[in-house]
Every structure is written in C-alpha cells, then in structure tokens.
C-alpha cells in the first residue's frame, strides 16, 4: 500500500510550513525514517522524515511552496504501484488534513492525456525571474553596501531566494556589482512585495493576541550600572586564561533569574481559570534573526552561574540564526528578556509573549549626569522597563520585583544571597 507524505506539525505552534528543499527526488528509494525534505516552520528549519518504505513516486509541493499542516505533499509507494488516485497540494493550495501515515487504495488509471508542449527551463537559483532577482530585503541592502551583483549570486533560501549568507559568501568570492546607472530608469520598480516568512506570519498571529487582549501596564526604573561594570571587569580578568568572557547582558540575565526566584508572582503564566506560578526560572532571551525574532530559553537560569548562562545564550543564539533550534529550546519560557542596548536604544517597551505574564525591556548603558550627595556627577546608567499582564501581576508586585532587580544590579554580590 502506498503512503501519503503529509506536511507535519514540526513545532508546537506550526500551522503551515514552507518546503525549503527536497532531499529525495522522484524515483529515489525510501526507507522508513529517511529524511525526505527540509521544512521551514515558524521558528526553525526542521527535517521531515519518511513514514513508509518504497519509492518516492510523486512530489506535489515544490521548493518554496507552502502548505497547511496535514496537507499531502508527496506519496511513497511500490515502483509499479498505481497511485493515480492520490491528490496532493501544489503551490501552497489547501488540501484536506489527514494522519501522517495513511494507506492509499489503488484505482484504475485514467486515459492518457495528450502530450504537452515542453516547458521552458526554470531560472537558476538566485537568478533573475522575469527580470528580477529573488532576494530578501536584508540581502539587497547588504549587496548595495558591499557592491555585490545579485544576478551573479546563487540563492540558498526558500525557492532559490538570495539571503544574507549568500551575499556574504559572494563578497568573499569577489562578486562585484556593475557601475551604477545614471538617472532614473522608466521601468524601475517603485516597491517590492516580499513574501511573508513562516516566522513573520507566526509573530503577527501571536502578537495580536497580546497587546489587545492582554491588559498591559509598564514599569520603568533607572539603574546605576557602575558596580556591574566593575564586576564584569573582575570576572573577565579571572577568565582571561580560559578565553571566555561575560557580557553585561549575562550579568543582567543572572540578576533577573535570581530576582524572579524571590518574586514567584512575576514568574507566572495566565491560563483561563487559573494562574500558573513556576518554581523554576526558564528565561526566554529574545534573539534577532533575519526573518524576525525568536526567543530561545535558558532553562533553570536561577540555578546557573553567569558564565554558564552566557555560554548557553551565545550557543543558542548562534543556532537560532541558523534555524537549527529544536522546539524544546524555544518553547516553555516562564519570563522573557529583550535587550536592545547594543543597538543604541536607551529605553523601549516590549510586547508580552502569552501566556507569560511579563517581559523585561533592557536599554543601553549610557553615561548620564545625576545628583549624588548634592553634587552632579556622571554615572553609567541603564533603564529597564517591565511589561506586566495585569491579570497576573499587580502594580505593587511588579514594583517590588524591579526594586529587587535594581538592588542586585547596583550591588551584584546580592545575586549570591
């Protein structure tokens, strides 16, 4: 019996997937468990494995196409088995949902159709299609800055789309852009419609369930970071021989985790009918990637040291940018932190990621004139803003948490208590 290949739910929040590339071609032998294709979910690029054995007889969804979870995108069967009754999704059109493995009944083959005219060859990956190169906005901007000619760049993104890594590789190989044309070309496009990635679609769906339905209020405190800077210098001096360094953000994350242990009302989630308070701190750390934002999780952050937290964040962030995180590494946070200080942002507010009850927005450290003992002095200051779900966190509870966090940052040895 033939087996249908379905678009499977490869992440907990996945509703549809985009087929990055097939790793098997029509006619290839397939064993149960073989990797058939790479699928871009809302969070990462995952492997789709075979649920049957035989030959990959048909591919319905081509690279770059999208399909909802459950849609039939291919079929595995015997080399001589009749699969003419199997229908699947093509080009992202909807198809009836079904189980991941489903027997297919044989039906008589239809009469042969008249021969079609040979199709024109498809453009090579990354090459102009209809006169325009398929490339992400970031790739286009980098190409302009680096002087790289996109028409000579091979794309490795979905559907042969040129992405950031392709431009960087082309720059290293010496691909250059032609001299700029003078004047405005009459047929130059005034805008570009960029297909929405699976990650961006999910961000849009989830955030509209936050800022509107979630009753949010904001609390901001100003923190003197002088002692944190001193602590960082001291820690890095001790780590010099190991080649490891910690950042200010690593110390902030450790302080947040320690403060949450003292304020379980903030380390909580809202669920219909009950509030879930956590005994462990699983800290989500926002990471910017090419298509949007993902929040890998440092689990049990309250039980880990600053160095371990820093190493985990850098390792997780690296794999997040390569879309290699597993669902367990980006789901299940109890509280989140977003730091935009490295981009020169002084202060901002972050949107809560439901069902979490809070998120902390961390600005940059800036030298600021302040009054100390009646004298104006310049001190390194940092603003942090907490977004609170009022269904879970009251103003006084959020304020007490921020005061504890402020105290730990202004006297880092308090983190050890």
Protein Blocks (a to p, Z undefined) as FASTA:
>chain_A
ZZddddddfbfklcbdcdfbdcbdehiacdehiafbdcddfkbccddddfbecddfbcfb
dghiacdehiafbdcddfklccklpccdeehiacddddfbdcdddddddddddddddddd
dddehiaeehiacddfklmmmmmmnopafklcccfbehhiacfklmmmmmmnopacdddd
edjdfklcfbdcddddfklmmmmmmmmmmmmmpccddddddddfklmmmmmmmmmmmmmm
nopacdfklmmmmmmmmmmmmmmmlmccddehiacddfbdcdddddddfklccddddehk
llpcfklmmmmmmmmmmmmmnopacfklmgoiabdcddfklnopabdcdddddfbfbdcd
ddddddddddeehiacddddddddddddfklmcfklmmmmmmmmmmmmmmmmlmmZZ
